[in-house]
């Protein structure tokens, strides 16, 4: 028996288990190339493209190892595609959360600046606040209710919790590793 025939199921699972790392590597490369374009694509489009490129690369790898051949070709291909798409779907939504979550951005900005003053959470003139400011005000109120930030008497907000702040720092680090600064979108 050959190495591939003996360890085929385990090798198949190892290759598929590496999918998130392979997607992240492709995402990093494509995000950096995207910045060089005169009209760059959205970060979400680049993420989806990286999932597609990775799925093709992993399929070729599975074919090279002979893991998608013979009488079990279609069941193995269906299993691989389902698992890979599920991992890609999860990766996309984790990336999208870190890219677009206002609370992550707010927490990071508050922590980075040592405190942010400005919008009030308990505004009596809520109808006078523009929609974008209402969105920020709502998120600040939620963060305060969760104990992640405190509002000082001066009106400035400071971080007080560590749970979501850890998530914000992790999201920023992940973005920087991929090549996208979530604070600037570049």
LOKETOR-572271 format. One line per field, with one value per atom (N, C-alpha, C): residue in three letters; atom name; x, y, z. Coordinates in steps of 0.02 Angstrom, whole numbers, plus 50000, padded with zeros to 5 digits. Example, Ala and Ser with C-alpha at 12.3 -4.5 7.8 and 13.67 -1.06 7.14 Angstrom:
BEGIN
resn = [ALA,ALA,ALA,SER,SER,SER] $
name = [N,CA,C,N,CA,C] $
xx = [50660,50615,50660,50642,50684,50645] $
yy = [49716,49775,49835,49888,49947,50002] $
zz = [50390,50390,50390,50354,50357,50394] $
//
This chain:
BEGIN
resn = [UNK,UNK,UNK,UNK,UNK,UNK,UNK,UNK,UNK,UNK,UNK,UNK,UNK,UNK,UNK,UNK,UNK,UNK,UNK,UNK,UNK,UNK,UNK,UNK,UNK,UNK,UNK,UNK,UNK,UNK,UNK,UNK,UNK,UNK,UNK,UNK,UNK,UNK,UNK,UNK,UNK,UNK,UNK,UNK,UNK,UNK,UNK,UNK,UNK,UNK,UNK,UNK,UNK,UNK,UNK,UNK,UNK,UNK,UNK,UNK,UNK,UNK,UNK,UNK,UNK,UNK,UNK,UNK,UNK,UNK,UNK,UNK,UNK,UNK,UNK,UNK,UNK,UNK,UNK,UNK,UNK,UNK,UNK,UNK,UNK,UNK,UNK,UNK,UNK,UNK,UNK,UNK,UNK,UNK,UNK,UNK,UNK,UNK,UNK,UNK,UNK,UNK,UNK,UNK,UNK,UNK,UNK,UNK,UNK,UNK,UNK,UNK,UNK,UNK,UNK,UNK,UNK,UNK,UNK,UNK,UNK,UNK,UNK,UNK,UNK,UNK,UNK,UNK,UNK,UNK,UNK,UNK,UNK,UNK,UNK,UNK,UNK,UNK,UNK,UNK,UNK,UNK,UNK,UNK,UNK,UNK,UNK,UNK,UNK,UNK,UNK,UNK,UNK,UNK,UNK,UNK,UNK,UNK,UNK,UNK,UNK,UNK,UNK,UNK,UNK,UNK,UNK,UNK,UNK,UNK,UNK,UNK,UNK,UNK,UNK,UNK,UNK,UNK,UNK,UNK,UNK,UNK,UNK,UNK,UNK,UNK,UNK,UNK,UNK,UNK,UNK,UNK,UNK,UNK,UNK,UNK,UNK,UNK,UNK,UNK,UNK,UNK,UNK,UNK,UNK,UNK,UNK,UNK,UNK,UNK,UNK,UNK,UNK,UNK,UNK,UNK,UNK,UNK,UNK,UNK,UNK,UNK,UNK,UNK,UNK,UNK,UNK,UNK,UNK,UNK,UNK,UNK,UNK,UNK,UNK,UNK,UNK,UNK,UNK,UNK,UNK,UNK,UNK,UNK,UNK,UNK,UNK,UNK,UNK,UNK,UNK,UNK,UNK,UNK,UNK,UNK,UNK,UNK,UNK,UNK,UNK,UNK,UNK,UNK,UNK,UNK,UNK,UNK,UNK,UNK,UNK,UNK,UNK,UNK,UNK,UNK,UNK,UNK,UNK,UNK,UNK,UNK,UNK,UNK,UNK,UNK,UNK,UNK,UNK,UNK,UNK,UNK,UNK,UNK,UNK,UNK,UNK,UNK,UNK,UNK,UNK,UNK,UNK,UNK,UNK,UNK,UNK,UNK,UNK,UNK,UNK,UNK,UNK,UNK,UNK,UNK,UNK,UNK,UNK,UNK,UNK,UNK,UNK,UNK,UNK,UNK,UNK,UNK,UNK,UNK,UNK,UNK,UNK,UNK,UNK,UNK,UNK,UNK,UNK,UNK,UNK,UNK,UNK,UNK,UNK,UNK,UNK,UNK,UNK,UNK,UNK,UNK,UNK,UNK,UNK,UNK,UNK,UNK,UNK,UNK,UNK,UNK,UNK,UNK,UNK,UNK,UNK,UNK,UNK,UNK,UNK,UNK,UNK,UNK,UNK,UNK,UNK,UNK,UNK,UNK,UNK,UNK,UNK,UNK,UNK,UNK,UNK,UNK,UNK,UNK,UNK,UNK,UNK,UNK,UNK,UNK,UNK,UNK,UNK,UNK,UNK,UNK,UNK,UNK,UNK,UNK,UNK,UNK,UNK,UNK,UNK,UNK,UNK,UNK,UNK,UNK,UNK,UNK,UNK,UNK,UNK,UNK,UNK,UNK,UNK,UNK,UNK,UNK,UNK,UNK,UNK,UNK,UNK,UNK,UNK,UNK,UNK,UNK,UNK,UNK,UNK,UNK,UNK,UNK,UNK,UNK,UNK,UNK,UNK,UNK,UNK,UNK,UNK,UNK,UNK,UNK,UNK,UNK,UNK,UNK,UNK,UNK,UNK,UNK,UNK,UNK,UNK,UNK,UNK,UNK,UNK,UNK,UNK,UNK,UNK,UNK,UNK,UNK,UNK,UNK,UNK,UNK,UNK,UNK,UNK,UNK,UNK,UNK,UNK,UNK,UNK,UNK,UNK,UNK,UNK,UNK,UNK,UNK,UNK,UNK,UNK,UNK,UNK,UNK,UNK,UNK,UNK,UNK,UNK,UNK,UNK,UNK,UNK,UNK,UNK,UNK,UNK,UNK,UNK,UNK,UNK,UNK,UNK,UNK,UNK,UNK,UNK,UNK,UNK,UNK,UNK,UNK,UNK,UNK,UNK,UNK,UNK,UNK,UNK,UNK,UNK,UNK,UNK,UNK,UNK,UNK,UNK,UNK,UNK,UNK,UNK,UNK,UNK,UNK,UNK,UNK,UNK,UNK] $
name = [N,CA,C,N,CA,C,N,CA,C,N,CA,C,N,CA,C,N,CA,C,N,CA,C,N,CA,C,N,CA,C,N,CA,C,N,CA,C,N,CA,C,N,CA,C,N,CA,C,N,CA,C,N,CA,C,N,CA,C,N,CA,C,N,CA,C,N,CA,C,N,CA,C,N,CA,C,N,CA,C,N,CA,C,N,CA,C,N,CA,C,N,CA,C,N,CA,C,N,CA,C,N,CA,C,N,CA,C,N,CA,C,N,CA,C,N,CA,C,N,CA,C,N,CA,C,N,CA,C,N,CA,C,N,CA,C,N,CA,C,N,CA,C,N,CA,C,N,CA,C,N,CA,C,N,CA,C,N,CA,C,N,CA,C,N,CA,C,N,CA,C,N,CA,C,N,CA,C,N,CA,C,N,CA,C,N,CA,C,N,CA,C,N,CA,C,N,CA,C,N,CA,C,N,CA,C,N,CA,C,N,CA,C,N,CA,C,N,CA,C,N,CA,C,N,CA,C,N,CA,C,N,CA,C,N,CA,C,N,CA,C,N,CA,C,N,CA,C,N,CA,C,N,CA,C,N,CA,C,N,CA,C,N,CA,C,N,CA,C,N,CA,C,N,CA,C,N,CA,C,N,CA,C,N,CA,C,N,CA,C,N,CA,C,N,CA,C,N,CA,C,N,CA,C,N,CA,C,N,CA,C,N,CA,C,N,CA,C,N,CA,C,N,CA,C,N,CA,C,N,CA,C,N,CA,C,N,CA,C,N,CA,C,N,CA,C,N,CA,C,N,CA,C,N,CA,C,N,CA,C,N,CA,C,N,CA,C,N,CA,C,N,CA,C,N,CA,C,N,CA,C,N,CA,C,N,CA,C,N,CA,C,N,CA,C,N,CA,C,N,CA,C,N,CA,C,N,CA,C,N,CA,C,N,CA,C,N,CA,C,N,CA,C,N,CA,C,N,CA,C,N,CA,C,N,CA,C,N,CA,C,N,CA,C,N,CA,C,N,CA,C,N,CA,C,N,CA,C,N,CA,C,N,CA,C,N,CA,C,N,CA,C,N,CA,C,N,CA,C,N,CA,C,N,CA,C,N,CA,C,N,CA,C,N,CA,C,N,CA,C,N,CA,C,N,CA,C,N,CA,C,N,CA,C,N,CA,C,N,CA,C,N,CA,C,N,CA,C,N,CA,C,N,CA,C,N,CA,C,N,CA,C,N,CA,C,N,CA,C,N,CA,C,N,CA,C,N,CA,C,N,CA,C,N,CA,C,N,CA,C,N,CA,C,N,CA,C,N,CA,C,N,CA,C,N,CA,C,N,CA,C,N,CA,C,N,CA,C,N,CA,C,N,CA,C,N,CA,C,N,CA,C,N,CA,C,N,CA,C,N,CA,C,N,CA,C,N,CA,C,N,CA,C,N,CA,C,N,CA,C,N,CA,C,N,CA,C,N,CA,C] $
xx = [50041,50000,50043,50020,50058,50040,50081,50070,50002,49986,49923,49863,49866,49810,49800,49855,49851,49824,49847,49828,49781,49747,49705,49651,49612,49560,49590,49644,49675,49705,49738,49768,49714,49659,49603,49578,49569,49546,49597,49661,49713,49713,49708,49707,49646,49589,49529,49533,49564,49572,49617,49662,49706,49671,49609,49572,49571,49557,49557,49625,49678,49745,49759,49739,49749,49708,49646,49604,49636,49660,49691,49754,49794,49854,49835,49786,49763,49732,49695,49663,49716,49768,49822,49855,49870,49903,49857,49794,49747,49731,49728,49714,49771,49832,49890,49892,49876,49873,49816,49761,49703,49720,49763,49782,49821,49852,49891,49848,49786,49741,49721,49710,49688,49617,49576,49508,49499,49521,49518,49447,49441,49377,49364,49302,49286,49322,49335,49369,49329,49263,49221,49228,49232,49241,49307,49359,49425,49423,49386,49379,49345,49290,49255,49298,49336,49382,49435,49459,49510,49482,49418,49386,49381,49362,49357,49425,49476,49543,49569,49556,49578,49543,49479,49443,49469,49487,49516,49585,49625,49691,49687,49641,49634,49606,49562,49537,49593,49635,49693,49739,49750,49792,49762,49697,49664,49669,49664,49670,49742,49791,49861,49878,49849,49861,49817,49776,49732,49676,49657,49605,49535,49530,49464,49458,49480,49475,49440,49430,49401,49326,49299,49226,49196,49235,49209,49219,49229,49244,49189,49126,49072,49057,49052,49041,49098,49160,49218,49218,49200,49197,49141,49083,49027,49045,49076,49097,49148,49197,49249,49221,49177,49148,49104,49064,49021,49062,49111,49154,49192,49220,49259,49216,49156,49111,49088,49078,49059,49116,49177,49234,49243,49234,49239,49185,49124,49068,49084,49110,49128,49183,49234,49289,49263,49220,49193,49156,49115,49075,49118,49169,49216,49252,49275,49309,49262,49202,49154,49136,49131,49117,49174,49235,49291,49297,49275,49280,49227,49167,49111,49081,49100,49069,49087,49037,49048,49071,49045,49065,49140,49165,49236,49276,49254,49289,49285,49226,49218,49262,49262,49303,49377,49398,49469,49487,49444,49457,49459,49412,49411,49475,49494,49554,49617,49621,49680,49690,49635,49640,49642,49630,49630,49565,49515,49450,49423,49360,49329,49271,49268,49210,49171,49110,49070,48998,48974,48903,48880,48820,48792,48743,48741,48698,48626,48615,48548,48526,48526,48507,48431,48410,48338,48311,48354,48333,48353,48329,48348,48329,48276,48254,48301,48341,48388,48454,48465,48529,48525,48573,48573,48575,48552,48546,48613,48668,48733,48752,48739,48755,48711,48647,48603,48630,48658,48687,48746,48788,48845,48821,48772,48745,48715,48679,48649,48703,48755,48809,48847,48857,48890,48847,48782,48736,48740,48743,48747,48814,48868,48933,48934,48903,48900,48858,48801,48758,48793,48836,48874,48934,48948,49005,49071,49070,49132,49163,49121,49146,49111,49142,49112,49113,49061,49058,49078,49129,49153,49109,49116,49076,49090,49150,49168,49133,49101,49067,49109,49173,49217,49202,49213,49205,49274,49280,49342,49324,49371,49359,49362,49319,49320,49317,49289,49287,49342,49356,49410,49385,49326,49301,49297,49257,49249,49311,49348,49410,49461,49463,49506,49486,49420,49395,49414,49409,49428,49502,49543,49616,49631,49599,49609,49588,49530,49506,49555,49581,49629,49693,49718,49779,49767,49711,49695,49694,49662,49660,49730,49772,49840,49881,49870,49904,49881,49817,49791,49814,49824,49846,49794,49745,49691,49687,49692,49683,49609,49577,49505,49485,49532,49515,49513,49553,49554,49520,49512,49483,49532,49596,49647,49697] $
yy = [49940,50000,50063,50113,50175,50220,50270,50317,50351,50374,50409,50365,50302,50256,50241,50234,50217,50275,50334,50391,50440,50418,50463,50498,50463,50500,50552,50535,50582,50641,50628,50681,50728,50698,50737,50786,50762,50804,50857,50839,50888,50945,50927,50979,51024,50995,51036,51077,51049,51085,51146,51144,51201,51257,51247,51295,51366,51376,51445,51481,51444,51473,51488,51443,51453,51513,51518,51576,51640,51641,51701,51721,51673,51688,51718,51687,51715,51784,51791,51856,51910,51892,51940,51962,51914,51930,51972,51951,51987,52057,52065,52131,52179,52154,52196,52214,52166,52180,52229,52223,52267,52340,52352,52421,52454,52413,52439,52460,52438,52454,52528,52556,52626,52634,52583,52583,52517,52516,52453,52428,52363,52331,52338,52326,52329,52273,52284,52234,52169,52173,52114,52075,52110,52076,52040,52071,52039,51977,51980,51922,51865,51879,51828,51798,51841,51817,51771,51787,51745,51676,51674,51610,51569,51601,51566,51541,51584,51564,51506,51511,51459,51392,51395,51333,51299,51338,51309,51278,51315,51290,51226,51224,51163,51105,51118,51064,51035,51078,51055,51013,51035,50998,50929,50927,50863,50817,50845,50805,50780,50823,50802,50744,50744,50689,50628,50634,50578,50567,50618,50610,50620,50643,50653,50612,50551,50508,50444,50403,50338,50339,50284,50278,50327,50352,50397,50471,50484,50553,50602,50587,50635,50643,50589,50600,50639,50624,50659,50732,50745,50814,50852,50821,50853,50868,50820,50830,50887,50886,50937,51006,51010,51074,51102,51058,51080,51105,51067,51087,51150,51154,51213,51275,51270,51327,51349,51301,51318,51355,51333,51368,51437,51441,51505,51553,51528,51568,51597,51555,51577,51629,51616,51664,51732,51730,51793,51833,51799,51836,51861,51824,51849,51910,51906,51963,52023,52010,52064,52097,52056,52084,52131,52110,52152,52214,52208,52263,52316,52296,52343,52357,52320,52328,52396,52436,52503,52500,52452,52448,52432,52390,52374,52437,52474,52536,52587,52596,52643,52625,52562,52541,52554,52536,52546,52620,52661,52733,52762,52741,52766,52745,52682,52658,52692,52700,52729,52802,52838,52909,52923,52872,52883,52912,52916,52943,52987,52981,53019,53058,53122,53161,53179,53201,53221,53204,53153,53137,53116,53136,53115,53058,53013,52955,52973,53013,53029,53098,53106,53171,53179,53238,53253,53272,53296,53318,53266,53204,53149,53162,53198,53211,53260,53298,53346,53314,53252,53218,53186,53199,53166,53089,53054,52981,52948,52971,52940,52948,53007,53019,52977,52966,52923,52852,52830,52763,52757,52807,52807,52813,52857,52866,52801,52766,52702,52652,52648,52601,52619,52683,52705,52686,52695,52676,52601,52561,52488,52469,52499,52485,52505,52560,52583,52534,52512,52464,52398,52378,52316,52322,52383,52394,52396,52406,52408,52478,52529,52598,52633,52686,52729,52800,52836,52906,52947,52988,53030,53092,53128,53189,53240,53238,53285,53269,53211,53190,53143,53134,53090,53017,52974,52903,52871,52825,52787,52713,52671,52599,52575,52526,52498,52422,52393,52321,52296,52232,52204,52155,52130,52077,52102,52153,52178,52215,52245,52279,52228,52169,52116,52096,52091,52077,52131,52194,52250,52248,52234,52230,52172,52115,52056,52070,52102,52119,52165,52214,52260,52224,52181,52143,52098,52064,52021,52062,52120,52163,52184,52201,52222,52165,52104,52045,52032,52042,52033,52089,52148,52205,52260,52258,52308,52338,52403,52437,52452,52418,52427,52497,52536,52605,52651,52636,52678,52646,52579,52543,52530,52548,52538,52486] $
zz = [50000,50000,50000,49965,49962,50021,50031,50085,50079,50018,50006,50020,49998,50008,50082,50119,50189,50231,50217,50258,50223,50170,50131,50172,50213,50251,50299,50333,50379,50341,50285,50245,50217,50196,50171,50224,50285,50340,50359,50358,50374,50323,50260,50207,50217,50231,50241,50306,50357,50420,50413,50364,50352,50313,50295,50253,50281,50346,50370,50363,50373,50365,50292,50248,50176,50152,50176,50158,50183,50245,50273,50234,50213,50174,50106,50073,50009,50019,50072,50087,50098,50134,50147,50082,50039,49976,49931,49926,49882,49909,49975,50004,49989,49992,49977,49902,49859,49787,49772,49807,49796,49809,49857,49873,49816,49774,49718,49658,49658,49602,49604,49546,49544,49571,49562,49590,49629,49693,49731,49742,49748,49764,49838,49859,49930,49967,50031,50071,50075,50075,50076,50010,49954,49889,49887,49913,49915,49959,50014,50058,50022,49987,49950,49894,49861,49809,49838,49897,49929,49947,49966,49980,49916,49861,49797,49774,49776,49754,49798,49863,49909,49895,49879,49866,49804,49753,49693,49709,49748,49766,49807,49854,49895,49855,49807,49764,49722,49695,49656,49700,49762,49809,49824,49835,49847,49786,49726,49665,49656,49672,49666,49712,49771,49818,49803,49753,49734,49784,49821,49872,49845,49783,49752,49689,49691,49633,49648,49597,49606,49615,49641,49648,49699,49745,49796,49777,49713,49691,49711,49692,49704,49779,49819,49891,49924,49904,49933,49912,49849,49824,49859,49868,49902,49975,50009,50078,50082,50039,50040,50025,49975,49957,50013,50044,50099,50158,50177,50233,50217,50158,50139,50136,50108,50104,50174,50219,50287,50322,50312,50342,50310,50244,50210,50232,50242,50266,50335,50378,50446,50442,50402,50394,50370,50319,50292,50345,50384,50433,50491,50510,50561,50534,50472,50442,50436,50412,50403,50470,50523,50589,50610,50600,50620,50576,50515,50467,50479,50498,50499,50568,50619,50685,50715,50725,50752,50825,50862,50932,50938,50895,50896,50881,50831,50813,50869,50898,50953,51012,51032,51088,51074,51014,50998,50998,50971,50970,51041,51083,51152,51189,51181,51214,51188,51122,51090,51110,51116,51132,51207,51247,51319,51344,51302,51321,51266,51252,51198,51227,51211,51233,51171,51181,51123,51134,51100,51100,51169,51186,51250,51238,51285,51277,51294,51344,51367,51342,51277,51249,51253,51277,51280,51212,51169,51103,51051,51061,51017,50945,50934,50865,50830,50868,50838,50818,50839,50825,50756,50712,50646,50654,50602,50604,50620,50590,50603,50676,50704,50774,50820,50799,50839,50841,50786,50783,50832,50832,50878,50950,50961,51028,51054,51012,51032,51051,51012,51026,51089,51100,51162,51222,51216,51271,51285,51232,51241,51274,51251,51281,51354,51370,51440,51481,51454,51489,51500,51454,51461,51508,51530,51575,51540,51474,51435,51433,51444,51447,51505,51530,51581,51555,51573,51555,51615,51607,51661,51667,51722,51733,51678,51650,51597,51531,51528,51466,51424,51443,51405,51423,51374,51385,51392,51439,51447,51451,51430,51432,51504,51520,51587,51585,51534,51528,51483,51488,51446,51394,51401,51356,51284,51272,51204,51180,51227,51208,51181,51212,51187,51116,51105,51037,50988,51010,50966,50948,50997,50984,50938,50950,50908,50836,50828,50760,50725,50761,50730,50710,50755,50740,50679,50677,50620,50557,50558,50499,50477,50525,50508,50478,50503,50475,50404,50391,50324,50278,50306,50266,50261,50307,50307,50377,50380,50444,50453,50501,50509,50529,50553,50572,50512,50461,50401,50342,50344,50287,50231,50242,50189,50210] $
//
